[in-house]
């Protein structure tokens, strides 16, 4: 199977590429390598997949030194000409769109960036998939589309029309555009609503990295809403299991909405924020200094995934406890940041 993975130097994209390449899929990865966070982390992820950063050039493929079936190309989804040329050369059967401008709070100050990356870029992906008859487009949505929903757990059948951040609004826009393309062109699309993914190689702006850095350096960590929050923390390997299982099961005309599907993908076991912090403290062996703060604009109090549909479709079952997942994350963090830096 020939697969295109966008956002291949990102947190989830890197792990998906690695899993697919290890299984022998013919994979192309693309990423624009923007500087939203430390680009050296993105280069390090690429190196883990055998891609030499010194060989990178815009819109030029680089062959992996580790996986004969993997090639990476620095390309921006907003560059429609480059994206079209890539599709023309390859004939992808499946596309996994994980590229996006991430970060809820950043979207409040930089809205245009989100429209370009998450809306214009995704539209370009839809157009290329349409014209090249892709058999299945799987794309990243987000639990943030549920907004301040107070019915738990969150179900795909819940109304999701009141996003409280522009990031969430762009993800909901992607879902609506995907539906339109499935309806007009019979393009099989599956949207995955991710719930609080964590693990090794994660983003520096996510709570595990922020907390570990602050605790180990004796700084206070900001605890939003005075700690009265719950998150459905989901370990990256469980996420990748779900993503890779879905690829081979495109929605057909028998779906409630033909060729269109939305699925939650999470741990289905939300954890109070303070429990997360205490588990982090035990894992690091250091007590945290806490700075209690109000709820941030664009944030939500609870995320909690109902994964019944994903379990029914592919047998999805997360296996990684928070203590186990944070243990693996902390071991990686110490090796990558404390040893390398």
C-alpha positions, 0 to 999 in steps of 0.5 A: 500500500502506498501511503502519504503522511502529512505532518511527518516530522510532527509528534503523531506523524513521526510515530505513524510513519515509523510504524508504517515503515516498520511494517513495510508500507511504501510511505512518503512523509511531508512536513513544512518544518515550521518554527512554531516550536524548536525545529531541532526536535523535528530534525531529531524525529526525522533522524530517527526515521533515517532522514538526514537534515543536511539533504533537505531542500524544498520539494525534493525527496530524501530517501531514508537510510533506515527504511528503504520504503520511506521517503521524506520531502519538505513541502508545505500543504499551502503550496498547491503546485508542489502538492499536486506534483507529488500526487502526480508522481506517486499514485497514493492509495491512502493519505493520512493528514496529520499536518496542522498548526497546533496549539489552542492558546497560540491560535488566539494570538495568531489566527491567520496561521491557523486558517492557512495551515488547517483550512487552506492546507486541508482543502488542498489535500482534499482536492488532490485526493479527489482528483487522484482517486485516493481510496481513503483519506484519514485526517486529524481532527480534535476533541476540542471541537466538542467545546464546553460540552457538559455531557460525558463521555463525548460521543461523535453524535453530540453536537459540536458546533460551538468551538471555544478556540479558533484552533477548534473552529478550524478542525470543525471546518475540516470535518465539514469540508471532508463531509462535502467532498465525501458527499459530492465526489464519493471520497472515503474520509475518516476524521479522527478526534484525538484526545490529549495525546502524550508520550516520547517525542511530544511537543514542547508546548504540551503539558508533559514537556512543560511540567517535566521541564519546570519541575526538574529546573525548580520552576513553578508549573501553572495549574489552570482552573486551580487544578479543577480539570480532567483530561483523557490522556492517551499514550501515543502507541495506543493512538498509533494502533488506532490510526493504523488499524483504521487505514485499511477500513475506508467508509463506504456507501453503507455508512449513515453518511455515505463515505464519511465517518468521524471517530473518537480516539482516546483512552476513555479514562479521564484523569484529574489534572492534579492526579496527572501532576502527582504521577509526574512527581513520582516518576521524576522523583521531585516535588512540583511547585504549583502556581494556581491560575484561572482557566485560560481563554479557549480551554475546556474543563473536561475531555472524555472520549467515548470510543465505542465506535472505534472499538466496534470498527477495528477492535481498538483498545488502549493498553497503556496506563498513565503511570506506564506512559509517563515512565516511558516519556520521562525516560525519553525526556531525560535522554533527549533533553538532559543528555543532549542539552 
